Amino acid sequence: MKKDSTLMRLGAVREAIHEADKKEFPDRHSLTKDVYDREDTMYMCPLCSEHYEWSKQLKYDARIDRFYKVNKE
């Protein structure tokens, strides 16, 4: 998680819009599945993606064009 991400620096209006979007489309704002296809990742919230560093939490498999959640065991 980045401490100085764009998500942390949102103004009041943009934060309210972001929170409303989180309520309406919760899947866009958190990693809830173990496998994602490319279309799923295109619709994820870019602010949450940067803040929670999803690029480090998802591993891409080019053979089947899917992203897998990295297990941290």
C-alpha positions in Angstrom: 0.0 0.0 0.0 1.4 3.4 -1.0 1.3 6.1 1.6 1.5 8.9 -0.9 -0.9 7.6 -3.6 -3.4 9.6 -5.6 -6.2 8.0 -3.6 -4.8 9.5 -0.4 -4.7 13.0 -1.9 -8.2 13.2 -3.2 -10.2 16.3 -2.5 -13.6 16.1 -0.8 -15.7 16.1 -3.9 -13.6 13.4 -5.7 -13.5 11.4 -2.5 -17.3 11.5 -2.3 -17.6 10.4 -6.0 -15.1 7.6 -5.4 -17.0 6.4 -2.3 -20.3 6.4 -4.2 -18.7 4.3 -7.0 -17.3 1.9 -4.3 -20.9 1.4 -3.0 -22.3 0.8 -6.5 -19.5 -1.3 -8.0 -17.5 -2.9 -5.1 -15.8 -5.4 -7.4 -13.9 -2.6 -9.1 -12.3 -1.4 -5.9 -10.9 -4.6 -4.3 -9.4 -8.0 -5.3 -12.2 -10.4 -4.6 -11.5 -13.2 -7.1 -8.4 -15.4 -7.5 -8.4 -15.2 -11.3 -9.1 -12.2 -13.6 -9.4 -11.9 -17.3 -8.1 -8.9 -19.2 -11.5 -7.3 -19.4 -12.0 -7.5 -15.6 -8.7 -5.7 -15.1 -9.5 -2.9 -17.5 -12.5 -1.9 -15.4 -10.7 -1.9 -12.0 -10.4 1.4 -10.3 -7.1 3.0 -11.2 -6.9 4.9 -7.9 -7.3 1.8 -5.8 -5.0 -0.1 -8.2 -2.2 2.3 -7.6 -2.8 2.7 -3.9 -3.0 -1.1 -3.1 -0.3 -1.9 -5.7 -2.4 -4.6 -7.5 0.5 -4.9 -10.0 2.4 -6.6 -7.2 -0.6 -8.7 -6.1 -1.6 -10.1 -9.5 0.6 -12.3 -11.7 0.0 -12.6 -15.4 -0.1 -15.9 -17.3 0.4 -15.1 -21.0 -0.4 -18.7 -22.1 -4.1 -18.3 -21.2 -4.2 -14.4 -20.9 -5.3 -14.4 -17.2 -4.2 -12.6 -14.1 -3.8 -14.6 -10.9 -3.9 -13.4 -7.4 -0.5 -13.9 -5.8 -0.7 -16.1 -2.7 1.4 -14.7 0.1 2.1 -17.8 2.2 
